[in-house]
Amino acid sequence: MDEALAMQLYDQDFLSLDSKHVTDLSDVFSHLEAKPSARPNADIEVEDTTGVDDDEHQDTTSPPMSTRRRGQFDRSIPVEGRSAGYNSIRESFRKWEKDERHGHTGRGSRVEAARFATRDSVLDARTTLLLQKLINNAELDRVHGCVQSGKEANVYYAEGTDEKTMRTRHLAVKVFKTTLDAFTNRHEYITGDRRFDLGFTKKDRRRQMKEWSEKEFRNLCRASRCIRAPTPVAFKEHIVVMSFIGDGDWPARTLREAAPSLTLPQLRHAYVDVLLATRRLFQQAKLVHSDLSEYNVLYFHQRCWFIDFGQAVDQTHPELLTFLRRDLRNVRQFFLRAGLSVDGAGQSPVDVVSEELSFEIVTSCDHEPEDLLATFPSLLELVRSMTK
């Protein structure tokens, strides 16, 4: 399709959304309020991670609104103390609508740029309309404040309703930053992946963001069936909706945040947990995370949950084993810094194995972890307890 025609159709779709939804933002942000980044000692059951089709591509997971119950969500509950983020969003829309009324809509203008900008923790016009569309499709009920801000995306706490039980679902909405300049090596994780290797570098930024979101969604479909990871719900353009890992609306701590408060036995348990999860991810989901570190592992209910699967690659990727070795090196170095032992001096047991042995544990199909860790009693005991 001609690029000019594609942009024209895109703008028509945007204006269509605009005319329907931009006048009332309360549906999306009726409960927006700032949330702390973490709370220690979270302890609540999370949603089951089974039942997701393996690597299924779908832009949304719900049937059309015409086949769904309307009015099943109560969005009329008043909220006090709305955050500055909510007010700034409302103000941004007022300015945007004013410019639209005055005709400042030419391509390249600040109005055009504002449609596709996602800066800091404030959502742009296009993102807000996409969230409204997800609400209309009953994927979401309401969106709250930003719970995590990273170099490539912001994560917002949201709520939905489980259609089977009609209970509240705790959800995370990951919004990739469309003005991203810092993270420029995305093509390294797509070029060579048989699922996406279709001229990624030649696509414009908007299409790259959509493909990146699809990649994270499809990777989550695989990963969540084999390891503890968020269950994917839907994706649309640069937005991915998934289950929320945390205590109510409080996000689980990252492994980096949790490590200082963990005892040596707990650290040893977490290390083995990550190692075995990496093995299942490689052998069952046929994926390598490719960005595994203490920042991309959540510590919740004394177990480790993997997140951020945008960089994860399929086993057809030519750099698969290079990425795996890097992941294992990052994990090993973190746990050594956290206080685990590598040499077993004196009466201390060996807590962390070598990079080569870690690699063999993850990749070997001929030997079980128990066989490879036979000379490491403390680790062997943990492996046996986790694989019962």
N, C-alpha and C positions, 0 to 999 in steps of 0.2 A: 504494500500500500504506500502511496506517495506520502512523504513526511508531512507536507503541508495539509493534505487531506486528513491525515491521522490527527494532527493537532487541532484541526477544525472540529472534527467529531468529538475529540476530548473536551474542547471548550463548550460544545453544545451540551454534552453530558453534565459538565460542571454547572452551567447556567440552569439546566433543568433541576439539578439538585438544589441549587441556590434558591430558585423561585419557590420551591416547596418547603424548605427547612430553615433558611437562614434567619427568618424572622423570629424564630423561637428556639433559643439555645438551651432552655431549661431542661428539655428532655435529656440532653447529653450531660449537662453539668449541674443538674439540680442538687447534687450532693458533693460537689467538688470541694475538697479541703486538704490541706497539706498533711502528709503522713510522715512520721519519723522513718528513718531508713531501716531500723531493726529494733527488736526487743528481745533480750536474752530469755532463755528458759521457756521458749514457746512450746506448747504441748497441746496439740489438737489434731484430730484425725483429718487427713486430706482425702481428696477424691480418688477413687479407684483409677488406676492407670491402665486398665485392661480394656479390650474391646475396640481399639482403634485399628482400622484397616491399615495394613502394611504399606507405607509409601504411597498412599492414595492422593492424587492431585484433585483438590476441590477448592473452589474459591469461597464457598460458604458451606456450612454443614446443615442448614435448615431448609425446609420447604418454603415456597412462596407464602407471602402473608395471607393470600386468599384462602389458603388451606389451614391456617393457624387460628387459634383463639385470639381475638382482639380484646384489648383492655384487661389483659391478665396481670399487667404490672401496675403497681400504684406509684405514680411519679408525682403525686400531689403533696407528699410529706414535706412540710417546711423545714428548712435547715438554717440554723443560726451560725453566725461567725464564719461566713464564707471567706475563703482565703484571698490573698492578694492576687494569686494566680488566676482565680476565677474572675476577679474584677478586671485584670489586665486583658483577659480574653474577651470579655464583654466590650471593653474600651477599644480593643483592636478591631472588633467587628463593627463598632459604630464608625470608626475612622474609615474602614474599608468600604462600608455601605455609602458613606458620604462621598468618597472618591468615585464610587460607581455612579452615584446620582449625578455627579458633575462631569461624567464622561471621561475620567482619567483611566481608561481601560486598555490603552495601547500595549502591544507586546513589548516587553522590555521595561515597562514602567514599574514603579514601586508596587502598584496594585497587583500587576502580574506576578512579580516576585513574591509578594506576600502570600499568594495562593499556595505556593509550593515550598514555603519556608517552615522548618520546624526547628526553632532555636530554644536552647535552654530547656525549661520545663513548660513552655507555653506552646499550645497547639496552634497550627495555622488554620486558615479557613478551609482548605481542602480536607485536611485531616479531620476537622470537626464534622464536616458534612459526611465523610465516610463513616465516622462513628455513629452519626445519626442514622445512616443507612443500616448499619449493623443492629441498631436498636429497633428500627422498623422491621427487620428480619427476625427480631426476637433472639438474636445471638447475645445481646447485652440488655440489661435493664437500666443501669446507670453507671457512670464513670466518676471515680473519686480522684484524689490527688496523686501526684507523682511520688512513687516510693523508691525509685532508683533512677539515677541519671548517669549514663555512660558516654563514652566517646562516640559511639555509633547509634545509640538508641536511648529512649526514655521508657520506663515501665510504669504504668498506672494501675492502681487497684480498681477493680470494677466488680459489679455484681450482675448475675443473671439468674434465671430460674430453670431448674431441672424440670423438663416437661413430664417426666414420669412420676416424680415425687412432689412436684410443685414447691420444692424447697429452694432456698437461696443457694446459688453456686458462687463460690469465691473465684474470681478470674483475674488474670493479669493481661493487660493490653500493652503489647510491645510496639512502640512507634519508632521506626527508624528515622533518623534525622536526614531530611532530604537536602539539606545544605551541607552535608558532610564533605569535608575536604581532607581531614586528617587520615582517614582510613582509605587509602588508595590502592591497596593490593588485593581487592576482592577477586580479581580475575585469577589469582593463583589458586583459589579454592574452587573455581568453576571450570576453568579451562582444563580439560582432561577428564572431567566427570561426564560420563556417558548420558546422564539425565539432562544436562544443561549446556553442554559444549556446543552452542549454536551462535557463534559470533558475539559473545558477551561484550567484548571490548568495543564493538562497533555500534552498540545500542546506546541511545541517549540515557541520561541519568535516571529519568523516571522509569523507563523500562528495566534498567538495571536494578533499581530498588524493588520493583515488583518481582523480578526473578529471584532476587536475594530473599525476599519474604517467603516466596514459594519454596525456596530451598530449605529455609529454617523449618517451615511447616512440615514438609515431607520428611525431613530428618527426624523431627519430633515424633511423627507417626511411627517410624521404625524404632527409635530409641525408647519411647515410653512403654513399648511392649516387652522390652528386655531388661531395662534398668529403671531405677527411680529417676524420673524426669517429668517435667510438666506434660500433661495431656493436651494435645492440640485441639482447638475448637473450631477456628476459622481463620482465614486470612483474606485480606483485601488490599490490593496495591502495596503500600509500605507498612501495613498494620498486621500483626499476628496476635490472635487471641488464644490464650491457653489457660489451663488451671493454675490457680495461685497456690504457691507453697508458703505456708505461714500459719500463724495463729490468728484466725479471723482476718482482720485487715492489716495485721502486723506481719511484714515479710520475714521469712527465716533469715538468719545471719549467714553471711558467706563463711567459708572455712577459714579465711584469713581473720575475720572478725571474731570467730568462735575460738580459735586456737589458743589465745592467751589464757582462757579460763578452763581449758581442758587438762585433765591429768595425763600422765604418761600412758596408762592403760587405755584411756579414751583416744589419745592420739594414735596409739598403735592400732586400735580397732578401726579408726577412720582411715588409716593408711591401707590396711588390708581391704577395707570396704571399697576404696577408690580403685585399688589394683584389680579386684575381682570384677567390679563394674566395667572397667576398661576392657577386660577380657570378654565379658558378655557382649559389650558393644561391638567389639571386633568380630567375634565368632558367630554371634546370633543375629545382630542387626546389620552386620557387614559394613560398619562405619568406623571411622577414626574421628575423634572430636576435633583435633587439629588446633585447638586453642585452650587446652586443659590447663588450669592453674587454680590456685586457691581463691581466685576471684570468680571463677565460673563453677564453683561447687558450693552448694548450700548445705549447711549442717542443721538438720531438723530431726527431732525425735532420736537423737544420737545415731543418725544414719546420714549418709551423704547423697545428695541429689545433684545431678548434672544439669546445667542450664546453658543457654547460649549456643545453639547448634547451627548457626548460620555458616560457620566455617567448616563444619563437619563434612568429610568427603567419603564417597563411596569407594569400595575396594577396587574399582577400575581406575582410580586416579593414579597417575604415574608417580606422584610423590607421597603415596600413602604411607609407606614405611618410614620415610623421613619425618613426616608429621607425627607418626606414632612415637618414634624415638624422642622427638622434642617434647611431646606430652609427658612421657615417662620421666624424662630428665627434669622437667619443671616440677612434677609431683615429688620426686625424690629429694630435690634441693629444698623444697618447701618444708617437708617433714623433718629434714635434718636441721634446718634453721629453727624449727619449732621445738627441738629438744630430743628427738629420737636418736638412738645410737646406731652407728654403722659398723663398729669394730668389735663390739662385745667385750670390751676390756674388763678384767676382773670377773666379778660375778654377774655383770650386766648382760642381758640377752641381746642378740642382734635384732634390731628393730626394723632396719631398712636394708633391703637387698641391693645388689649391684644393678646397674642399668641393663646389662646383658641378661641377667637372670629375670629381671622384670619383663624384658622384651620376650623372653622365652615363655614365661608364664602366660602372657597375653596371647601370643601367636601359636603356641604349640597345640596341635590337635592330637598328638600321640601320647602326651603326658598330662595328667591332671595336676592342678596346683598342689595338691597334697603330696604328690610324688616329688615335685621339684623343690618343695620346702621341707623335705624330710629331715634336713640337718638344721632346721631353725625351729626348735620346739615351741617357742612363744607364738610365732606366726602360724605354725601348723595347727595349733590348738584353735586359734581364731578362725582359720580357714574352715576347719571342720565344723565349728559352731555355726558358721554362716551358710554352709552348703548342705545342711541337714534337710 
